[in-house]
């Protein structure tokens, strides 16, 4: 294996020491951690092989970062996964530029005003995080079905508590 093909963090296989991780690369040698032991090895004479799949892309006519972004975007679209922190414009038109005003019981204390767009954004983020939590619960391999159902009930109760805010949504599909 050529020294030029090694990079830090790469997994490699040595015929005697097994699988290791490249920790540092110099001009002619590489430091590789095999378990608890770090060894300095000359990759050209040590019969090292990559321990993980490698890819070489030739003739790429677009920047690599753009290529990767396109693949990730297409994968996300095919999986139907939405960005958990994205807040689509779902606020009902009558609430645009509105304010949420909180009046304390004590008139000597100051009221608090929050733009409805800010409050709505936080509400939608919380809804999205609950959806992600629900997905993680249902796909967890270590939980029993009974535990999944119990945890799902808590998430459902959270949704139920937040139905008060459904009047802020433009469309019913975004509601709790």
HELIX and SHEET records of a PDB file:
HELIX    1   1 UNK A    3  UNK A    5  5                                   3    
HELIX    2   2 UNK A   64  UNK A   79  1                                  16    
HELIX    3   3 UNK A   93  UNK A   95  5                                   3    
HELIX    4   4 UNK A  116  UNK A  139  1                                  24    
HELIX    5   5 UNK A  145  UNK A  161  1                                  17    
HELIX    6   6 UNK A  162  UNK A  168  5                                   7    
HELIX    7   7 UNK A  172  UNK A  174  5                                   3    
SHEET    1   A 5 UNK A  37  UNK A  41  0                                        
SHEET    2   A 5 UNK A  30  UNK A  34 -1                                        
SHEET    3   A 5 UNK A  18  UNK A  25 -1                                        
SHEET    4   A 5 UNK A  11  UNK A  14 -1                                        
SHEET    5   A 5 UNK A  49  UNK A  50 -1                                        
SHEET    1   B 2 UNK A  99  UNK A 102  0                                        
SHEET    2   B 2 UNK A 112  UNK A 115 -1                                        
END                                                                             
